Amino acid sequence: MKDDYKEFYESEEANLDSKSDAKVILFLIIVAVIAATYWVAVQ
């Protein structure tokens, strides 16, 4: 699995940046789902 990232990114720094970006996006999606669930429940 580690080697798959090396195909797409030129450097280790770019690899780490992409992983942190993915974590931030995942966090935002989770927050949006929770907010939408709460909003629907309150209606």
Secondary structure as GFF3:
##gff-version 3
##sequence-region A 1 43
A	DSSP	alpha_helix	2	8	.	.	.	ID=ss1
A	DSSP	alpha_helix	12	42	.	.	.	ID=ss2
###
